[in-house]
Amino acid sequence: MKEEFYIERIVRIVAGSFVMISLLLAHFHSPYWLWFTGFVGLNLFQSGFTQFCPMFTILEKLGVPRFPKESCGK
């Protein structure tokens, strides 16, 4: 069975990747990269309340499905 990627899943993967990459950059390059980590966390926090996420909008315009095919939320 092939796993399907949909917007919610990709947003989580991208946010987690940004956090991990910025932590590595802060450790090996400059602690100023922690500002990027904070920005990602703040964006996730506000999107939980406002339901607005820039990455969600970008992925939607790229044609990424909103829900898995077998979801009842179509």
PyMOL commands that set and color helices and strands:
alter all, ss='L'
color gray80, all
select helices_A, chain A and resi 7-28+31-50+54-61
alter helices_A, ss='H'
color red, helices_A
deselect
rebuild
show_as cartoon
